[in-house]
Amino acid sequence: MWRKRAVFILAACIVLLSVLLGRLAQIQLLQTENFTENGINLLEASVQQRSQEMILDTGRGNFVDRHGDPLTHTYKPVLILFPFLANMDWNVKQVSDITGASEYALRYAVEQAKEPIAFGSPKPLELTSVQMQQINELQIPGVFAVDKKYHLLDNPAEQLIGITSMNKEVVQQRYPDKQLSEDTMVGVTGMEKSFDEFLLPEGNSKLVYHVDAIGGPLFGIDVKYVEPANPYYPVNIRTTLDHDIQAIAEEVTDKHEIQRGGLVLIDIETNSVLASVSRPSINKSNPFEEETGGTENLMVKQQIMGSVFKTVVAAAAIDYQLADSSRLFDCSKTITGEPDMNYDHGMLNFNDSFARSCNITFATLAKELKEIDPHILEEYAEKLSLTGGVGWHGDIYHFEDFHQLQDEDEGRVFLSDDARKDSNFVGLTGIGQHEVRATPLAVANMMAAIARGGKKEMVRVASGVEYKNHTSLLEFKEKPIAGDNLSPYTAINMQKLLREVVLDEEGTGRWFQNLPYAVAGKSGTAQTGAMSGEVELHNKWFAGYFPYDQPKYALVTVNLDVPADSGGVNPLFAEMVEKLYEYDQESS
């Protein structure tokens, strides 16, 4: 009997030892980087457990403006103190004399620290280059003067640049073949998302101090500086934004209390975005909350555009010889032929109809164009780059069809053949209602194309990717948008029409007659069908370019979901023009 018990006990011990050995093999050999269903990296956890470290730079790439000035980060010269100093007799007086910080403050900071700190955080003491040199010459273990990277809390063009997040599932899904740490930050919106693979870190730059189980020195009091092996990383994405102009744009947009909307400004010569503002701002505490998160960049999202679309109808009417100046339209009536209770312009010709934004004229022309060819409006919307997306894309490096703006919507004219065939729907389409949609970015690009004589180009938000030492990794060169352009003849006539919107004493842009830059453009007020109580909400636009004789800027301002009797964007557009004129005068 005892032999059976012994055999049973021995077998149980063997099984138990086998289980323990299997578990040990799982921990030590098989799942060292992906332990349990939580995917714990045991190697990283082990290193973290036996070390204290101060991250100086996460290694993720950065965004800079067109002049190379940082947009998302800054480097601050700071004083790093390690907690083991609390148990040492160190030369606190000399550090105090150099930095101007009191001995008491320095000692207290060390005594309270559980991990390495930048002295003075959350607003660290910033050192001069002379102070940094003097501190490092002291060679005090655990005391360092270094440049530490800080991410800016209030980023310019925050929706365009985008945000990052620590998301293990996204890392594994997006980069299944890369050996990335589970706490790798990845881009989830905007350019952070589009350029994510360029921005991925090669490793941290950090100060590391190894400790034992109770936090004491493991290898003496040596602190090591660790940085990525590749000296060319992290990279910089050189955007086309101008930091100063972006600051002006954000200040002016907020001054005019735009709650939902914003502006986009394009440099016509290079067809690049100089400034982009989207409101509401990002809610830092809950950015992905649907109603108040603010992460969505409304400048690349399709919107109902209203009378701005008359630009497309006018271009088609010119080419198909429907813009006869002797022909008159009854602009005291609505598009259904009933008396217009809001506007009584009387009989107007084509040019005056455009300047004063007469609805019946362009509803009538849209119907006549439909009879010639049901696809004409779509054809001209494409010629003016309102549909199909306008952000830069193409094959680069090892990316096929890389898109600088992955979150960009495409515009549209019709959703269905039924709408295209229905005269009533076509009439509504002619005034930018019904199914017509375009992004503010595409509208700005339309204005830039007309200003250039009809030539349409892709819009860039980045001009290149640079190595850490500022040498070029790749360039995003100017590229045309595929397809037909407006003819130079039509473009010239459209330029005159857009200018007349401002010059006409009853034109919808007459508010801009006395601006320092001569403006050409088109207004728009679109019914959205949405209600706030018993009040219908509208989208209000002004899209244009300036100076008229030597076009430099294309600007779109838009205020979304506002009542008909408030929320106009003319003051915003006008002040932005004035500020740009002042900026150009100071820069010249």
C-alpha positions, 0 to 999 in steps of 0.5 A: 500500500505504501508503495502505491502512495509513494508512486502516487506522490512521486508522480504528483511531484513530477507533474508539479515540477513539469508544470513549474518548468513549463511555466518557467520556460514560458516566462524565460523563453517562450513568451518573454515579450507577450506574456499572458492575455494582457501581452506583458513584455517581461523583458521591459518590465524587468528592466523597469523594475531594476532601474530608475530613468528619466526620459529626455526624448521619446524618440517619436518624430516631430512637426515643424513649420515651413521655416523649421520652427517647432509646432508640437514640441520644444526642448528646454535646458533643465536640471535633472536630479536623481532621488539617491542624492537624498542619501548622499553628501553632495555639493548642493551649495555650488548647484544653488550658486550656479542656478539661483535656486535655494539649497533648501528647495534643491534638498527638498525636491530630492527628498520628495522624489521617488524617481528622477525629476526635472527640478521645478516641474511642472514648470521646470527651471530653465538654464542658460548654456553657461549654467549647463556647462558649469553644472556638468563640469561639477561631475556630481553623480545624479546631477545633470544639466540636459535638454529635455523634450516637452510636448506643447499643450496648446498646439497650433493647427491641432486638428490638422496635426492630430493627436497620438495615443498609447494603444497596444491593439492599434500598434499590433494591427497597424505594424504586425511585423515590427518589434514595437514596445506596447507603450509606443505612441501612435498617431490616431488623427490628422497628420500624426496618423498619416505620417505615423510610420515616419514618426515611429521612435527608434528608441528613447533618449534617457538617463538610466540608473540601476537599483536593487530591490529596495531602490539602492545602487546596484552598480554604484552611483553611475548614471548612464546616458542611453540614446538610439543607435541611429543618429538620423532619428527622430525625423521632422515632418516639415509642414507648409504651415507658417507658425506666425500666420497660424497664430494670427488665424487662430486669434482672429477665429476665436475673436469672432467666436466661431463655435463650429467652423473655422478657416483655411488659407492656401499659398497660391504659388505653391498650393500649400496650406499656410494656416488651418483652424477648426473649431471647436478646439480639442477637449484635452480631457476627453478628445474622443467624446462625440459631441465635444471632443473636437478632434475632427478637422472640419476643414477637410470634412464635406459641408453643405456649401450653398451659393459658393457652388454657383461658381461651378454653374457659372463656369459651365454656363460660360463654356456652353454659351449660356452666359449672355449678358443681354439675357435677364432673369427675374431675381424677385422670384424664388427658384419655384417662380414664387415671389421672393419675400427676402430678396427683390433684386428685379431683373438681372443679367448673368454678371449681376446675378452672380455678384448678388447671388440670385438663386433663380438665375443659377437654378435655371442655368443648372436645369438648362445645362442638365438638358445639354448633358446630365453630367455637366455639373459633375464635370465642372465640379471636378474641373474645379477640384471640388470632388475627388479629394484635393490633398497631396497623394502619390507614390513615395519612398516605400509607400504606394499612394501615400496620402498626406490627409488620410482623414479628408472627405471627398466632395460630391454633386449628386448621390443618385441618378434619380436626383440628376434626372429630377429638374427640381433637384437639379435646380436646388443643386445649381444653388449648392443645396440638396446633395451638393457637398465640398470641404472648405479645403477643396473650396479654397483650392477651387479659388486658388485654381481660378486665380492661377488661370484654371490650373488645379493642383494638389494641396500640400500640408507638408513639403518634406521629411527631414532627418534629425540633422535637417538633411532631406529624407524625401520631398513632396513636390508640387503636383497637378490634379489629374483630369481637365482644367478650366480653360484660360478663357473661362478662368479669366471670366471667372476672375472678373465675376468673382471680383464683381462680387466685391465691386458691385454696390449690391454684391454679396462681397461689397463689405470688402471694397476698402480692404488693403488687398483687393479681394475676389470671391463668392459668398454662400449661405446654405440651409442645412435642414437642422433645427435648434428649437424652431430656428433652422440652422445654416452654413455661412461661407465666404471663399476668395483670393487676394490680391486680385491683380497678383494672387497670393492667398486663397482663403475660406472662412466658414461658420457652420450650424448658425441661425440665418440672422447671425454668425456671418463670416464677413468680419472674420474674412475681412480681418484676416485679410487685414492681418495678412496685409500687415504681416506682409508689410512687416516681413517685406 
